[in-house]
Amino acid sequence: MPQPRKRARRYDSAKVREAVTVQFAHVKDGVARLTPEQTALPTRLGEWTVRELAAHIAMVLRSVVRGVAAPEPAARDVGLLDWPVATRRFAAAVDEDTRELVEWADEEGGLAELYARTERELAEALAAPDERLIVTRFGGMPLGDFLVTRTVELTVHTDDLNAATGLAVPHDRQALAACTRVLTDALALKAPGGSVELRVPPYAVVQCVEGPRHTRGTPPNVVETDPLTWMRLATGRTPWQEALSEGRLHAGGERADLTPWLPVLG
């Protein structure tokens, strides 16, 4: 019998909106501290330097601004749990748009002006209600769902920025929580079942992977890690064996290797 489709969990709108705003403010403060030498540093994102990465983080929220400003689409085309897979189709377009935004920023006053303008326009866009359908590159989505995806993008790319520069930009707790839950739910959708329990305390627990279903007591197959390590595993930033060998990931049971289903995003 086919597994029923996992329903997207509900997110607290006020917390998501605050998380997006706070995390972007953290990044804005970090980017303001970058030296010209730091903006030229390489990142773990292919050919992007820190300059492109910083512009892309602003673009993550400019997509909210553009979506709200555009006419409302006729239909909802993509749900929250469809989004992680959908991102893979648009890598080339994202790269092109990011490079164009860098050129725009260079002409309009640099990264500082880009971030200041984005912060102002985002605040205006957030006046729209969660249920308002907006245009995204993935199709029509409710604003509330799209904002949850922004917590993932902001959390992942804050980590990328820290890895490249050593800035230690903080992670907002609510943004990290939402990011963790989206990525664990995405895994449960990709590998449906109940033979493995994935624990990412204190934010998420899901069951996944086809096989004998656990009903009570200690599950026979358990994977446990912290939120940042899970985010890096789920996005391909950290290999499974590396996280295991460094003690940041614990996996017990014959089915507890999730490598076949990783990454779940990107």
Disulfide bonds with the S-S distance in Angstrom:
none
